[in-house]
């Protein structure tokens, strides 16, 4: 994440003296509870953008509800399970909205807050913004996903092991993300964390290791289906690494981290229901249904977080959320057997990674914050030479406000997902 500058504690105890730090590094830890200064900066007001979230939800989920209730003839029992999961997810949305303000007070008490660099030089740049609120989303999501097992899974279910392994990987990644927020882990170490967190799912994975050859390439390959064996599992592990880190580095604007995951999660839901409606294979349907069971609560809790994180942000999501979101989407892609399609949904993140590669590899100097240049007089952002999609878009389109730039990037994300549907139809003939 790069949208904020973490603050240091106002005071320290005698037991722990402050060490020399980079001025942009994380909060200084104290051995005992710190006391707050009487002249500490004000806190950003907690405002939920409920009307915006409602409009966004209707826009993104209208195709999904049309397909499941009207276009496809979904099996009654399967539809019932999906609706039960949707109701639990809706409950998770309201619980998350209620818990975030409470959690914000606790993280502020422990000096886990930051300042918005994109508002530096304005009154908004002096406000303390609670940090690491992605932990609330992760906890509520896990509770909803675990409770749903009571309604859908039996103790002898073939999917129970993989489902719990998926939850273990997501839980592991959420924990590691929160550890990163607190300890400020070096970015080279961050590359290894998703590999460790993905181990429970990879070890329990019992699905196929094959890929479908695109129709235009079948005459040249000579096969319709290719079994990759252990190479496929290696690919899944690398996919988990890419998803978590790509969400983390495509950041820097209020609402961008959560917004991109909401768009991708909506596309995943639509993809799953289209695959269920287009096949008669029960096992294939069940795989995509299990993907839906995880994506619906993930999307609901993320929308609740977005209501506080949208411009102007009342909370920051932290690496906790970006890691949690990336691992969740990697898990549903693996569990739903559409990891190749998932990678196409991540086209903007792939482009951002390619633009960032020279700096991430050390070929070009890489500053801690690769943000656009903010002009406090006009309130507009100007692109810098840093290799990010945010800066590239500004250099291409010219100066923009933070809110409008975030909207442009999210529209680009939605267009990429729509092109993915068209590409998959052209290559495989699905979605009839």
C-alpha positions as CSV (number, residue, x, y, z in Angstrom):
1,X,0.0,0.0,0.0
2,X,1.1,3.5,-0.7
3,X,-1.8,5.8,0.0
4,X,-0.8,6.9,3.4
5,X,2.1,7.8,5.6
6,X,2.0,6.1,9.0
7,X,2.4,8.2,12.0
8,X,4.8,7.8,14.9
9,X,3.6,7.6,18.5
10,X,3.2,11.0,20.2
11,X,5.1,9.8,23.3
12,X,7.3,6.8,24.3
13,X,7.9,5.1,27.6
14,X,11.2,4.8,29.4
15,X,11.3,1.1,28.8
16,X,11.7,1.6,25.0
17,X,13.5,4.5,23.4
18,X,12.7,5.4,19.9
19,X,15.0,4.1,17.2
20,X,16.1,6.1,14.2
21,X,13.5,5.6,11.5
22,X,12.8,6.7,8.0
23,X,10.2,9.4,8.4
24,X,7.7,7.4,6.3
25,X,8.0,4.1,8.2
26,X,5.5,2.5,10.5
27,X,4.3,3.4,13.9
28,X,6.8,3.2,16.7
29,X,5.9,0.4,19.1
30,X,5.8,0.9,22.9
31,X,6.2,-1.7,25.7
32,X,3.3,-0.2,27.6
33,X,0.2,1.7,26.8
34,X,1.1,5.2,25.4
35,X,-0.4,8.4,26.6
36,X,-1.9,10.7,24.0
37,X,-0.8,14.3,23.7
38,X,-3.3,17.1,24.3
39,X,-2.4,18.7,21.0
40,X,-2.6,15.6,18.9
41,X,-4.0,16.1,15.3
42,X,-7.8,15.6,14.8
43,X,-9.2,12.3,13.6
44,X,-10.9,11.9,10.2
45,X,-14.7,11.8,10.7
46,X,-16.2,8.3,10.3
47,X,-18.7,8.7,7.5
48,X,-20.3,5.8,5.7
49,X,-21.1,6.5,2.0
50,X,-24.2,4.3,2.0
51,X,-25.9,5.8,-1.0
52,X,-22.8,5.3,-3.1
53,X,-22.4,1.7,-2.1
54,X,-26.1,1.0,-2.9
55,X,-25.8,2.4,-6.4
56,X,-22.5,0.6,-7.0
57,X,-24.0,-2.7,-5.8
58,X,-27.0,-2.4,-8.1
59,X,-24.7,-1.6,-11.0
60,X,-22.3,-4.5,-10.5
61,X,-24.8,-7.2,-9.3
62,X,-27.7,-6.6,-11.6
63,X,-26.3,-8.9,-14.3
64,X,-25.6,-11.6,-11.7
65,X,-29.2,-11.5,-10.3
66,X,-30.6,-11.5,-13.9
67,X,-28.6,-14.6,-14.8
68,X,-29.4,-16.6,-11.7
69,X,-33.2,-15.8,-11.5
70,X,-34.2,-15.3,-15.1
71,X,-31.7,-16.4,-17.8
72,X,-30.5,-19.8,-16.5
73,X,-32.6,-22.6,-15.1
74,X,-30.5,-23.3,-12.0
75,X,-31.2,-26.4,-10.0
76,X,-33.5,-25.7,-7.1
77,X,-31.3,-27.0,-4.3
78,X,-28.3,-25.2,-5.7
79,X,-30.2,-22.0,-6.0
80,X,-31.4,-22.4,-2.4
81,X,-27.8,-22.8,-1.1
82,X,-26.7,-19.7,-3.0
83,X,-29.6,-17.7,-1.6
84,X,-28.8,-18.9,2.0
85,X,-25.2,-17.8,1.5
86,X,-26.4,-14.5,0.1
87,X,-28.5,-13.8,3.2
88,X,-25.6,-14.6,5.5
89,X,-23.4,-12.4,3.4
90,X,-25.9,-9.5,3.7
91,X,-25.8,-10.0,7.5
92,X,-22.0,-9.9,7.3
93,X,-22.3,-6.5,5.4
94,X,-24.3,-4.9,8.2
95,X,-22.1,-6.4,10.9
96,X,-19.0,-5.1,9.2
97,X,-20.6,-1.6,8.9
98,X,-21.3,-1.6,12.7
99,X,-17.9,-3.0,13.8
100,X,-15.6,-0.7,11.7
101,X,-16.3,2.4,13.8
102,X,-15.7,0.4,17.0
103,X,-12.4,-1.1,15.7
104,X,-11.3,2.3,14.5
105,X,-11.3,3.6,18.1
106,X,-9.2,0.6,19.2
107,X,-6.5,1.0,16.5
108,X,-6.3,4.7,17.1
109,X,-5.7,3.9,20.8
110,X,-2.7,1.8,19.8
111,X,-1.4,4.6,17.4
112,X,-2.2,2.6,14.3
113,X,-3.1,5.5,12.1
114,X,-1.7,7.4,9.1
115,X,-1.9,10.6,7.2
116,X,-3.2,10.9,3.6
117,X,-0.2,11.9,1.5
118,X,-2.5,12.8,-1.5
119,X,-4.0,15.6,0.7
120,X,-0.7,16.9,2.1
121,X,-0.8,20.7,2.4
122,X,-4.6,20.8,3.0
123,X,-6.7,20.3,6.2
124,X,-7.4,16.8,5.1
125,X,-3.7,15.9,5.1
126,X,-3.5,16.6,8.9
127,X,-6.3,14.3,9.9
128,X,-5.4,11.0,11.6
129,X,-7.0,8.1,9.6
130,X,-7.4,4.7,11.4
131,X,-5.2,2.0,9.8
132,X,-5.4,-1.7,9.2
133,X,-9.3,-1.9,9.2
134,X,-9.0,-4.8,6.7
135,X,-8.8,-7.0,9.8
136,X,-12.5,-6.4,10.5
137,X,-13.4,-7.6,7.0
138,X,-11.2,-10.7,7.3
139,X,-12.8,-11.7,10.6
140,X,-16.4,-11.2,9.6
141,X,-15.8,-13.0,6.3
142,X,-14.3,-16.0,8.1
143,X,-17.2,-16.2,10.6
144,X,-19.8,-16.0,7.8
145,X,-18.0,-18.6,5.7
146,X,-17.6,-21.0,8.6
147,X,-21.3,-20.6,9.7
148,X,-22.4,-21.4,6.2
149,X,-21.0,-24.9,6.5
150,X,-23.8,-25.7,8.9
151,X,-26.4,-25.1,6.1
152,X,-24.6,-26.7,3.2
153,X,-21.8,-29.2,4.1
154,X,-22.0,-32.5,5.9
155,X,-19.2,-34.2,7.8
156,X,-18.8,-36.7,5.0
157,X,-18.8,-34.1,2.2
158,X,-16.0,-34.5,-0.4
159,X,-15.6,-30.8,-0.5
160,X,-15.2,-30.2,3.2
161,X,-11.4,-30.7,3.3
162,X,-10.8,-28.3,0.4
163,X,-13.3,-25.8,1.8
164,X,-11.6,-25.7,5.2
165,X,-8.2,-25.7,3.7
166,X,-9.2,-22.6,1.7
167,X,-10.4,-20.9,4.8
168,X,-7.1,-21.8,6.6
169,X,-5.1,-20.2,3.8
170,X,-7.2,-17.0,3.9
171,X,-7.0,-16.9,7.7
172,X,-3.2,-17.4,7.5
173,X,-2.8,-14.6,4.9
174,X,-5.0,-12.2,7.0
175,X,-2.8,-12.8,10.0
176,X,0.4,-12.3,8.0
177,X,-1.1,-9.1,6.5
178,X,-1.8,-7.7,10.0
179,X,1.7,-8.7,11.1
180,X,3.0,-6.7,8.2
181,X,0.9,-3.7,9.2
182,X,2.2,-3.8,12.7
183,X,5.9,-4.7,12.0
184,X,6.3,-3.2,8.6
185,X,7.9,-6.3,6.9
186,X,10.4,-5.6,4.1
187,X,8.8,-6.0,0.7
188,X,11.2,-8.8,-0.4
189,X,9.9,-10.8,2.6
190,X,6.3,-10.0,1.5
191,X,6.9,-12.0,-1.7
192,X,7.3,-15.2,0.3
193,X,4.3,-14.7,2.7
194,X,1.6,-15.8,0.2
195,X,3.6,-18.9,-0.7
196,X,3.5,-20.0,3.0
197,X,-0.2,-19.0,3.4
198,X,-1.2,-21.0,0.3
199,X,0.3,-24.3,1.5
200,X,-2.9,-25.6,3.3
201,X,-4.9,-25.3,0.1
202,X,-2.2,-26.7,-2.2
203,X,-1.7,-29.7,0.0
204,X,-5.4,-30.4,0.2
205,X,-6.2,-29.7,-3.4
206,X,-7.6,-32.8,-5.1
207,X,-9.1,-31.2,-8.2
208,X,-7.9,-31.6,-11.8
209,X,-4.6,-30.4,-13.0
210,X,-5.6,-29.9,-16.6
211,X,-6.2,-26.9,-18.8
212,X,-8.5,-26.5,-21.8
213,X,-6.7,-25.6,-25.0
214,X,-8.3,-22.6,-26.8
215,X,-10.2,-23.7,-29.9
216,X,-8.0,-21.7,-32.4
217,X,-4.9,-23.6,-31.0
218,X,-6.3,-27.1,-31.0
219,X,-5.2,-27.9,-34.6
220,X,-1.6,-27.0,-33.7
221,X,-1.4,-28.6,-30.3
222,X,-3.4,-31.7,-31.2
223,X,-5.2,-31.9,-27.9
224,X,-8.3,-30.4,-26.4
225,X,-7.3,-30.9,-22.8
226,X,-3.7,-30.9,-21.5
227,X,-2.7,-32.4,-18.1
228,X,0.1,-30.3,-16.5
229,X,0.5,-32.4,-13.3
230,X,2.7,-30.8,-10.7
231,X,3.4,-27.8,-12.9
232,X,-0.3,-26.8,-12.4
233,X,0.1,-26.8,-8.7
234,X,3.3,-24.7,-9.0
235,X,1.3,-22.3,-11.1
236,X,-1.4,-22.1,-8.4
237,X,1.2,-21.3,-5.8
238,X,2.6,-18.5,-8.0
239,X,-1.0,-17.3,-8.7
240,X,-1.5,-16.8,-4.9
241,X,1.8,-14.8,-4.8
242,X,0.8,-12.6,-7.7
243,X,-2.8,-11.9,-6.6
244,X,-1.8,-10.8,-3.1
245,X,1.1,-8.6,-4.2
246,X,-0.6,-7.2,-7.3
247,X,-3.5,-5.9,-5.2
248,X,-1.0,-4.4,-2.8
249,X,1.0,-2.5,-5.3
250,X,-1.9,-1.2,-7.4
251,X,-2.9,1.2,-4.7
252,X,-2.4,4.8,-3.6
253,X,-5.8,6.3,-4.0
254,X,-8.8,6.5,-1.6
255,X,-11.0,3.5,-2.5
256,X,-8.7,2.0,-5.1
257,X,-7.6,-1.1,-3.2
258,X,-11.1,-2.1,-2.2
259,X,-12.7,-0.8,-5.4
260,X,-10.7,-3.0,-7.7
261,X,-11.4,-6.1,-5.6
262,X,-15.2,-5.3,-5.6
263,X,-15.2,-5.1,-9.4
264,X,-13.2,-8.3,-9.8
265,X,-15.3,-10.2,-7.2
266,X,-18.5,-9.1,-9.1
267,X,-17.0,-10.4,-12.4
268,X,-16.1,-13.7,-10.6
269,X,-19.7,-14.1,-9.5
270,X,-21.0,-13.5,-13.0
271,X,-18.5,-15.9,-14.4
272,X,-19.4,-18.6,-11.9
273,X,-23.1,-18.4,-12.6
274,X,-22.6,-18.4,-16.3
275,X,-20.4,-21.6,-16.1
276,X,-23.1,-23.3,-13.9
277,X,-25.8,-22.4,-16.4
278,X,-23.7,-23.6,-19.4
279,X,-22.7,-27.0,-18.2
280,X,-24.5,-30.2,-17.2
281,X,-21.5,-31.7,-15.3
282,X,-22.6,-31.9,-11.6
283,X,-19.0,-31.8,-10.3
284,X,-18.2,-28.8,-12.5
285,X,-21.3,-27.0,-11.2
286,X,-20.4,-27.8,-7.6
287,X,-16.9,-26.3,-8.1
288,X,-18.3,-23.0,-9.3
289,X,-20.9,-23.1,-6.6
290,X,-18.3,-23.3,-3.9
291,X,-16.5,-20.4,-5.5
292,X,-19.8,-18.4,-5.2
293,X,-20.1,-19.5,-1.5
294,X,-16.8,-17.7,-0.8
295,X,-17.1,-14.7,-3.1
296,X,-20.6,-13.6,-1.9
297,X,-19.5,-12.9,1.7
298,X,-16.2,-11.5,0.5
299,X,-18.0,-9.0,-1.8
300,X,-20.5,-8.1,0.9
301,X,-17.9,-7.3,3.6
302,X,-15.7,-5.5,1.1
303,X,-18.6,-3.3,0.1
304,X,-19.0,-2.4,3.8
305,X,-15.3,-1.5,4.0
306,X,-15.6,0.5,0.8
307,X,-18.4,2.6,2.3
308,X,-15.8,4.0,4.8
309,X,-12.7,3.9,2.5
310,X,-14.2,5.7,-0.6
311,X,-13.0,9.3,-1.1
312,X,-12.5,11.0,1.3
313,X,-11.4,8.0,3.3
314,X,-12.5,7.6,6.9
315,X,-10.3,4.5,7.3
316,X,-7.3,2.9,5.6
317,X,-7.5,-0.8,4.8
318,X,-3.8,-1.6,5.4
319,X,-1.8,-4.5,4.0
320,X,-4.2,-6.7,6.0
321,X,-7.0,-6.2,3.5
322,X,-4.9,-6.3,0.3
323,X,-3.3,-9.6,1.3
324,X,-6.6,-11.0,2.5
325,X,-8.4,-9.9,-0.8
326,X,-5.6,-11.2,-3.0
327,X,-5.5,-14.6,-1.3
328,X,-9.3,-14.9,-1.3
329,X,-9.5,-14.3,-5.0
330,X,-6.7,-16.8,-5.7
331,X,-8.4,-19.4,-3.5
332,X,-11.8,-19.1,-5.3
333,X,-10.0,-19.3,-8.7
334,X,-8.3,-22.4,-7.6
335,X,-11.3,-24.0,-5.9
336,X,-13.6,-23.1,-8.8
337,X,-11.1,-24.4,-11.4
338,X,-10.9,-21.1,-13.3
339,X,-7.4,-19.8,-12.3
340,X,-6.6,-19.0,-16.0
341,X,-9.7,-16.8,-16.3
342,X,-8.9,-15.2,-13.0
343,X,-5.5,-14.1,-14.3
344,X,-7.3,-12.3,-17.2
345,X,-9.6,-10.5,-14.8
346,X,-6.3,-9.2,-13.2
347,X,-5.2,-7.6,-16.5
348,X,-4.8,-4.1,-15.0
349,X,-2.8,-5.5,-12.1
350,X,-0.6,-7.4,-14.6
351,X,0.0,-4.1,-16.5
352,X,0.7,-2.4,-13.2
353,X,3.2,-5.1,-12.3
354,X,5.0,-4.8,-15.7
355,X,5.2,-1.1,-15.3
356,X,6.6,-1.5,-11.7
357,X,9.1,-4.3,-12.6
358,X,12.1,-2.0,-13.3
359,X,11.7,-0.4,-9.9
360,X,10.8,-3.6,-8.0
361,X,13.8,-5.4,-9.5
362,X,16.2,-2.6,-8.5
363,X,17.1,-1.6,-12.0
364,X,15.6,1.9,-11.3
365,X,15.6,3.6,-7.9
366,X,12.4,2.8,-6.1
367,X,11.1,5.3,-3.5
368,X,8.9,4.1,-0.6
369,X,5.8,5.9,-1.9
370,X,5.3,5.9,-5.6
371,X,2.4,8.3,-5.6
372,X,1.5,11.1,-8.0
373,X,2.4,14.7,-7.2
374,X,-0.3,16.5,-5.3
375,X,-0.9,20.3,-5.8
376,X,-2.7,21.6,-2.7
377,X,-3.7,24.8,-4.6
378,X,-5.7,23.1,-7.3
379,X,-6.4,19.7,-5.5
380,X,-5.2,17.9,-8.6
381,X,-2.7,15.0,-9.1
382,X,0.1,15.0,-11.6
383,X,1.8,11.8,-12.8
384,X,5.4,11.2,-11.9
385,X,8.0,9.0,-13.6
386,X,7.4,6.2,-11.1
387,X,6.3,3.0,-12.9
388,X,2.7,2.5,-11.7
389,X,-0.6,2.4,-13.5
390,X,-1.8,5.4,-11.5
391,X,1.1,7.6,-12.7
392,X,0.9,6.1,-16.2
393,X,-2.8,7.0,-16.4
394,X,-2.1,10.6,-15.3
395,X,0.7,11.0,-17.8
396,X,-1.7,9.8,-20.5
397,X,-4.9,11.7,-19.5
398,X,-3.4,14.7,-17.8
399,X,-4.0,16.1,-14.3
400,X,-7.1,14.8,-12.4
401,X,-8.6,14.9,-8.9
402,X,-8.0,11.8,-6.7
403,X,-11.7,10.8,-6.9
404,X,-12.0,11.1,-10.6
405,X,-8.7,9.2,-11.2
406,X,-9.9,6.4,-9.0
407,X,-13.2,6.2,-11.0
408,X,-11.2,6.1,-14.3
409,X,-9.1,3.2,-13.0
410,X,-12.2,1.2,-11.8
411,X,-13.9,1.7,-15.1
412,X,-10.7,0.4,-16.8
413,X,-10.9,-2.6,-14.4
414,X,-14.6,-3.2,-15.4
415,X,-13.8,-3.0,-19.1
416,X,-11.0,-5.5,-18.6
417,X,-13.4,-7.9,-17.0
418,X,-15.9,-7.5,-19.8
419,X,-13.2,-8.1,-22.4
420,X,-12.3,-11.3,-20.5
421,X,-15.9,-12.6,-20.9
422,X,-15.7,-11.9,-24.7
423,X,-12.3,-13.5,-25.0
424,X,-13.3,-16.6,-23.1
425,X,-16.4,-17.0,-25.3
426,X,-14.3,-16.7,-28.4
427,X,-11.6,-19.2,-27.3
428,X,-13.8,-21.8,-25.6
429,X,-17.3,-21.3,-26.8
430,X,-18.8,-21.1,-23.2
431,X,-21.5,-18.8,-22.0
432,X,-24.1,-19.9,-24.6
